[in-house]
């Protein structure tokens, strides 16, 4: 079926004119794409991944010039959910937290409309109204204005007192709030008669609706009183809705459009899952692939040695942005997961049918901040620079290492260019570059 379906303001160096963002022309510069696989990895900066001895497969792809590498690609903000929303929707939509959705709540006013930021922390005065407890995220829809991404964060996601300053990008660049439409590339694909799926490892068999976390069997919906002596605290939260951005949108939760609903969110296994679709070649235009938190290098505090958080340096599991203090088992587990996924994609009939690309990208760094008042760029290991690679099945431009400044909006803009879709929200900003050198030049 799918094969056939066609206040921080320390250095406000602006990325874009704020009122330009919303939806615009179809971007140019990437050839037509029939299928794209986006593999999402977690919470490790560029210097922690490149040349890491426990990341042999990915570094081997780079060394052998099988993939193109962005050497100057930045995540925009924190935490995870914010970055996932920015990749699929070109905006944070007023959400700077990892809070779960306020599922199907028709009386909940989206942050775009209220102007109130849904945030995780309040360590210092925020630049916009933030409730003491932001609560669950209202279903995203409509239009309004998103939240500013400051150059330096000293109130949200910082770790006090060790790292009171956190670079959202590099410590200098920022993104002002802008006019925003509550849509994603999923909505755009559906409107264009194309297709998408969000493949989520360890999603419960019953599906994504109302599920905030799961180990593939138990979830937040499980009645643990029937499972004594187990408690909810013992569940390894392998699937996390914060890594499934499409689930936050009203259009998907309500499923009012054909092929644009919670039915588009499936697991890795079983009928209609990732591996079954790859085996037949019956894959969507956009395959958004999220490994579990044990397999994406995020880690869990109640996981085994290959799933445990990075031990860090000293207390609280903090790292300094280098490879010191990382969990070698967690890094290796993620690298093996990438190898398993790439091999499965390249064995699929789809890899030999049309023009297909594999994007491997980390969502953000590991919150390695600095302790002193910043002036200018953060040290390289403390910037929010992450790894992004692109491989295409036609072998064009393999081995490119691009130093062009790219960010999460650039990834969305490049996908839209390849699929012939209009740019959306901040992907329309004039300073957001299309990844022509990584995907191969197009018209």
Secondary structure, 3 states (H helix, E strand, C coil): CCCCCCCCCCCCEECCCHHHCEEEEECCCCCCCCEEEEEEECCCCHHHHCCCCCCHHHHHHHHCCCCEEECCEECCCCCHHHHHHHHHHCCCCCEECCCCEECCCCCCCCHHHHCCCEECCCCCCCCCCCCCCCCCEECECCEEECCCECCEECCCCCECCCECEEECCCCCEEECCCEEECCCHHHHHHHCCCCEEEEECCCCCCCCCCCCEECCCCECCCCHHHCCCCCHHHCCCCEEHHHCHHHHEHHHHHCCECCECHHHEECCCCCCCHHHHHHHCCCCCEEEEECCCCCCCCCCCCCCCCCCCCCCCCCCCCCCCCCCCCCHHHHHHHHHHHHHHHHHHHHCHHHHCCCEEEEEEECCCCCCCECCCCCCCCCHHHCCECCEEEEECCCCCCCCEECCCEEHHHHHHHHHHHHCCEEEEHHHCCCCCCCHHHHCCCC
